[in-house]
Amino acid sequence: MRTVARAVIAVTAISLCLGFAPTSAKDSDGRAGNWKKGTQGAPNLEKARKLAKEKPQSADAHNDLGWALRQNGKLKEAENELRKALELDDTIAYGHSNLSVVLLDTGRPDEAVKEGRRACAIDEKQAIYHVVLGNAYAAKKDFDKAANEYNYAIKLKPDYENAFYNLGRILYEQGKKAEAGSVLGEALKLDPDDGRVLEILDKLVGT
């Protein structure tokens, strides 16, 4: 019977064999989705609603409400608020990136790619935007472009656990087991409790 312990032992061995050096820093926002500063959390929904009502011409207020709605599973409302934000200010990169996430949530990867690319064009130095764009490419099975985005995110933020996880995930989907194990080993060093990583590693051990 496969176990988490076996997965951890196996990936450690793979990482050492391939010479994948450990990263020193731990990323407290490793599984970040998006919002403004790369944190997975969002404003309190009711407070965000109140602020958007009080400041109807504030792009930030509508963006914050859109992300709060997304985090509460209200995807249609989230999309509407994020589009309002971008109507008010099309230059807020986080608004485009957040909209990309919502579009992907609702099964529209082509539109998600468009918004993700727009976010990266506005601010190419934010690692999270490249992960969001990579996720959109991955949903289209465009794995080479997805890998490019994840690798760029890692270049920008070497302790970004979510970028390592997503890169390892698509490598696994492509059948590149050794590479996937090495990359996921890096993710595990940054967050030993990431169940998503452990699940794939357990599958690798059993193959």
C-alpha positions in Angstrom: 0.0 0.0 0.0 1.4 3.4 -1.0 1.8 5.9 1.8 2.7 9.6 2.1 6.0 8.6 3.8 7.0 6.5 0.8 6.2 9.5 -1.5 8.4 11.8 0.5 11.3 9.3 0.6 11.0 8.7 -3.1 10.9 12.3 -4.2 13.9 13.1 -1.9 15.9 10.5 -3.7 14.9 11.7 -7.1 15.8 15.3 -6.2 19.2 14.3 -4.9 19.9 12.2 -8.0 19.1 15.0 -10.3 21.0 17.6 -8.3 18.0 19.9 -7.6 19.3 22.1 -4.9 17.0 23.0 -2.0 15.7 26.6 -1.8 16.5 28.3 1.5 13.5 30.6 1.9 10.0 29.4 2.7 7.1 31.1 0.9 4.3 31.8 3.3 2.0 32.7 0.3 3.1 29.6 -1.6 -0.4 28.6 -2.8 -1.4 32.1 -3.6 -4.2 32.7 -6.0 -4.3 36.4 -6.6 -5.9 39.6 -5.5 -3.6 42.6 -5.2 -0.4 41.5 -3.4 -0.5 37.8 -4.2 -2.3 36.7 -1.1 -5.0 33.9 -1.4 -7.3 35.6 1.0 -9.8 38.3 0.1 -11.6 41.2 1.8 -14.6 40.3 3.9 -17.5 40.0 1.5 -19.9 42.3 3.2 -17.3 44.9 3.9 -16.3 44.7 0.2 -19.9 45.1 -0.9 -20.3 48.2 1.3 -17.1 49.8 0.1 -18.1 49.2 -3.6 -21.4 50.8 -2.9 -19.8 53.8 -1.2 -17.2 54.2 -3.9 -18.9 53.2 -7.2 -16.1 54.9 -9.2 -13.3 53.0 -7.5 -11.7 50.3 -9.6 -10.0 48.9 -6.6 -13.3 48.6 -4.7 -14.9 46.6 -7.5 -11.8 44.5 -7.9 -11.8 43.7 -4.2 -15.5 42.8 -4.2 -15.0 40.7 -7.3 -12.2 38.6 -5.6 -14.2 38.3 -2.4 -17.2 37.0 -4.4 -14.9 34.5 -6.2 -13.6 33.3 -2.9 -17.2 32.7 -1.8 -18.1 30.8 -5.0 -20.2 33.5 -6.6 -18.5 33.4 -9.9 -21.0 35.3 -12.1 -21.2 38.2 -9.7 -17.4 38.1 -9.4 -17.0 38.4 -13.1 -19.4 41.3 -13.3 -17.6 43.2 -10.5 -14.1 42.6 -12.1 -15.4 43.8 -15.4 -16.7 46.9 -13.7 -13.3 47.4 -12.2 -11.6 47.2 -15.6 -14.1 49.5 -17.2 -13.1 52.1 -14.7 -9.3 51.4 -15.0 -8.1 49.0 -17.7 -4.5 49.3 -16.4 -4.8 47.5 -13.2 -2.9 44.3 -13.8 -4.4 42.5 -10.8 -7.9 43.1 -12.1 -7.1 41.3 -15.4 -5.3 38.5 -13.5 -8.2 38.0 -11.2 -10.6 38.0 -14.1 -8.5 35.3 -15.7 -8.9 33.2 -12.7 -12.7 33.6 -12.7 -12.9 32.9 -16.4 -10.9 29.7 -15.9 -13.2 28.7 -13.0 -16.1 29.0 -15.4 -14.5 26.9 -18.2 -13.4 29.6 -20.6 -9.6 29.1 -21.0 -9.3 31.1 -24.2 -10.7 34.2 -22.5 -8.6 33.4 -19.4 -5.4 33.4 -21.5 -6.3 36.8 -23.0 -6.8 38.3 -19.6 -3.7 36.6 -18.2 -1.6 37.9 -21.0 -3.0 41.4 -20.5 -2.0 41.3 -16.8 1.6 40.2 -17.7 1.9 42.9 -20.3 1.0 45.5 -17.8 3.3 44.2 -15.1 5.6 41.4 -16.1 7.5 41.4 -12.8 4.7 39.8 -10.7 5.3 36.1 -10.5 1.6 35.4 -9.6 0.4 36.8 -13.0 2.6 34.3 -14.8 1.3 31.4 -12.8 -2.3 32.5 -13.5 -1.5 32.7 -17.2 0.3 29.4 -17.0 -2.8 27.8 -15.5 -4.9 29.1 -18.4 -2.4 27.7 -21.0 -2.4 24.4 -19.1 -6.2 24.2 -19.3 -5.8 24.4 -23.1 -3.2 21.6 -23.0 -0.7 24.1 -24.3 1.9 22.7 -21.9 5.0 24.3 -23.4 3.6 27.8 -23.0 2.4 26.9 -19.5 5.8 25.7 -18.5 7.4 28.9 -19.8 5.1 30.9 -17.6 5.8 28.8 -14.5 9.5 28.8 -15.1 9.4 32.6 -15.4 7.5 32.9 -12.2 10.1 30.8 -10.4 12.8 33.0 -11.9 11.1 36.0 -10.4 10.3 34.4 -7.1 12.5 31.3 -6.4 10.5 30.3 -3.3 7.1 30.3 -5.0 5.8 26.9 -4.1 2.6 27.2 -6.2 4.7 27.7 -9.3 6.7 24.6 -8.6 3.6 22.6 -8.0 1.9 23.7 -11.2 5.1 23.0 -13.2 5.4 19.6 -11.7 1.7 18.9 -12.3 2.0 19.5 -16.1 5.2 17.6 -16.3 3.4 14.7 -14.7 0.5 15.0 -17.2 3.1 14.9 -20.0 4.6 11.7 -18.6 7.9 13.3 -17.7 8.1 11.5 -14.4 11.7 12.2 -13.4 11.4 15.9 -14.1 8.0 16.0 -12.4 9.5 14.3 -9.3 12.3 16.8 -9.1 10.2 19.9 -9.4 7.6 18.5 -7.0 10.4 17.8 -4.6 11.2 21.5 -4.6 7.5 22.3 -3.9 7.5 19.8 -1.0 10.6 21.5 0.6 8.8 24.8 0.5 5.5 23.4 1.8 5.7 19.8 3.3 1.9 19.9 3.9 0.7 20.6 0.4 -1.6 17.7 -0.2 -1.8 18.4 -4.0 2.0 17.7 -4.2 1.8 14.6 -2.1 -1.0 13.2 -4.1 1.0 13.3 -7.4 4.2 12.1 -5.7 2.2 9.1 -4.3 1.2 8.3 -7.9 4.8 8.6 -9.1 5.9 6.1 -6.4 3.3 3.6 -7.5 4.3 3.7 -11.2 
